[in-house]
Amino acid sequence: MLRVIVGRLLGGVVVLLAVATIAFFLLRAAPGGPFASERRMPVAVQRNIEERYHLNDPLWKQYTSYMGGLVQLDFGQSMKRSRTVGELIRDQGPYSLWLGLSAILFAALFGTLLGVVAAARRNTWADHGLMAIALLGISIPSFVLGPTLIRYLSLRFGWFPPARIAGWSSYVLPALSLGMIYAGTIARLARAGVIETLGQDYARTARAKGLSERVVVWKHALRLGVVPVVTYLGPATAGLIAGSFVIETIFQIPGLGFYFVDSVTSRDYPVLTGLLVFYVAILVVMNLVVDIVHALLDPRVRETR
Amino acid sequence: MTAAAIARAGARVAPAAPSRSAWGEAWRRLRKNRMAVACTGLFAAIVVFCLLGPPIAALFGVDATTLDITGGSQPPTWGHPLGTDTLGRDMLVRVMVGGRIALMVAFVATLVALVVGVTWGAVAAYAGGRIDYLMMRVVDTMYGFPTTVFVIVVMAVLGTKSMAVLFGLIGLISWLGIARQTRAQVLSLRHREFVEAARALGASPRRILFGHIVPNALGVIIVAATASLPSVMLLEAFLSFIGLGVQAPLASWGTLVAEGSSQVIVHPWVLIGPGVVMGLSIFSLNFLGDGLRDALDPRTRKD
């Protein structure tokens, strides 16, 4: 197991270097640059800027010095702000991390609960109702849900802060808006998974032993039934990262999403590449965690390793 | 007509005969699903609403750029059923015109995804072995990758406001599910008798794959395409929301929702109109997708 984990981590590092390389050359191949603007600037100023950020070095030299920094976890200096990318991640990263974690936790718990209850009462009105709720969750875009929640739950009833971060309660509405789509998908996956496991031989054995339906569903069927949910958490994380850009704007959370979108439009190369590598690193770790949990849940996966 | 031509024609007709009744069977099952029928009607109504609405509004001398000089940000009234935006444009007409763009992007991008996904999945399954393994690894890798983030980067890097690029990019990251399901279906079809027959008649692999196997996988492909429509719509709205999708003067539901979400506190109707219509179309497409899957996909019979 340990060897597999180490191997996967090494593979992840290769992926990260590849992503950084692609992003580096893609950005420089594109027309325009961080300091291209309609107004012409004095030649001396332009030369100073290019000197400062090594923009007039040959491309291979820029690349090797960037990658040299990257392997030492030095993401470089922002070209638009007086901060390094490392500082940016250190200062703003936690906001995004808490948002993402609370959203995925909400999606996983709420979604699984809906799905398992629906599966236990399949083809009844309770089942149809719960699945309609799940489908509704999938159908409401986060950027419609977010402002609606702000208007009603926080401005009308004053239950939660409408924007910005002050304590844990500030994360409730953003996490709800961000996680709802994934909660709906997870509910559907969990329902299908549990229904399938309930038809398996060992579920029948458990019933034949005289265990109550509740124990069969929540203890025996749930364990393998949530495997599709767990494997979905990898792609869901990828979606959550993109979704956080919008949610952070709506709720004015000073997380990384705003800086990422801003770096894209302002061509802040080091920030863009650095955050891209950071996001992919999170995904690599997340996918690894997913595989480990999968192996813990399903003994068959462990044996084939 | 030569003997070979007759045989070829026969090979083409033979699999179609039982499949026609299979389509009839599927149609019967779909009609029995009341929710799916209702959602099909709802979605059709939204499409008609977006297509016919603007010309009808034009009869009253109103289009998406007409300004009501009596004032912007009016709440819903008889004159403006969904209110007006800050400039005094009628929200109902804007929602209809925005819907045309949103629906067009959704359909064209899904078409791109269909072409890529079906080809990819079918070729992988038919080739088998190492090629199949490699091609599906690509799909798996992309599936766990922040493809949306990459689209953002590419849109910005290209610096273009062209709709064609938007169609292409959304399509190019939305084909994964279609490829997987096409592959699974082709795998189960490729050793069937009608394929053997076509091979025995000397049909080329390309012809066997796209002339014989893929048409028989059409049910699964339709289901996958319908299932990907809502997510494509959401993706377009998302990109438009952050300012990288549909560009002014054009507007889609995504841009309208973006406008609305910034004024939800004072002028909620600017969000409610486009938000509700967009949510309804995604909801109905999701239900329709489920209904089609139950009707067309033999593997997911109701438990």
Contacts between the chains, C-beta under 8 A, distances in Angstrom:
chain1	res1	chain2	res2	distance
A	23	B	153	7.1
A	26	B	153	7.3
A	26	B	154	7.7
A	26	B	157	6.0
A	27	B	153	7.9
A	27	B	157	6.2
A	30	B	157	4.1
A	30	B	158	7.0
A	30	B	159	6.9
A	31	B	159	6.6
A	32	B	159	6.2
A	122	B	303	6.6
A	123	B	302	7.8
A	123	B	303	7.6
A	135	B	283	6.5
A	135	B	286	5.4
A	135	B	287	6.5
A	135	B	290	7.8
A	136	B	283	6.5
A	138	B	230	7.5
A	138	B	282	7.6
A	138	B	286	5.9
A	139	B	230	7.1
A	139	B	279	5.4
A	139	B	280	7.9
A	139	B	282	4.2
A	139	B	283	3.7
A	139	B	286	5.8
A	140	B	279	5.0
A	140	B	282	7.9
A	141	B	234	5.7
A	141	B	237	5.8
A	141	B	238	7.4
A	141	B	257	7.0
A	141	B	275	7.7
A	141	B	278	6.7
A	141	B	279	7.2
A	141	B	282	7.6
A	143	B	237	7.5
A	143	B	238	7.5
A	143	B	241	5.3
A	143	B	257	5.8
A	143	B	258	7.0
A	143	B	261	5.7
A	144	B	257	5.8
A	144	B	261	7.4
A	144	B	271	6.9
A	144	B	275	3.9
A	144	B	278	7.1
A	144	B	279	6.3
A	146	B	261	7.0
A	147	B	260	7.3
A	147	B	261	4.0
A	147	B	264	3.9
A	147	B	271	5.7
A	148	B	264	7.1
A	148	B	271	7.4
A	148	B	275	7.4
A	150	B	264	6.6
A	150	B	265	7.4
A	151	B	264	5.1
A	151	B	265	6.2
A	151	B	268	6.0
A	155	B	265	6.3
A	181	B	234	7.9
A	195	B	303	5.6
A	199	B	303	7.7
A	234	B	143	8.0
A	234	B	144	4.7
A	235	B	143	5.6
A	235	B	144	5.6
A	238	B	144	6.2
A	238	B	145	6.2
A	238	B	146	4.5
A	238	B	147	7.2
A	238	B	148	7.5
A	238	B	149	7.9
A	239	B	148	7.1
A	241	B	146	5.4
A	241	B	149	6.4
A	242	B	146	6.3
A	242	B	148	3.8
A	242	B	149	5.5
A	242	B	152	7.6
A	242	B	238	7.1
A	243	B	238	7.7
A	245	B	152	7.9
A	245	B	242	5.9
A	246	B	238	6.5
A	246	B	241	5.7
A	246	B	242	6.4
A	249	B	242	7.6
A	250	B	261	6.0
A	260	B	149	7.7
A	261	B	152	7.1
A	261	B	242	5.6
A	264	B	152	5.7
A	264	B	153	6.1
A	264	B	156	4.2
A	264	B	244	7.8
A	265	B	156	6.0
A	265	B	243	7.6
A	267	B	156	7.7
A	272	B	153	7.0
A	276	B	149	6.9
A	276	B	153	7.1
A	279	B	146	5.6
A	279	B	149	6.2
A	280	B	145	7.6
A	280	B	146	6.9
A	283	B	144	6.4
A	283	B	145	7.1
A	283	B	146	6.4
A	287	B	144	5.4
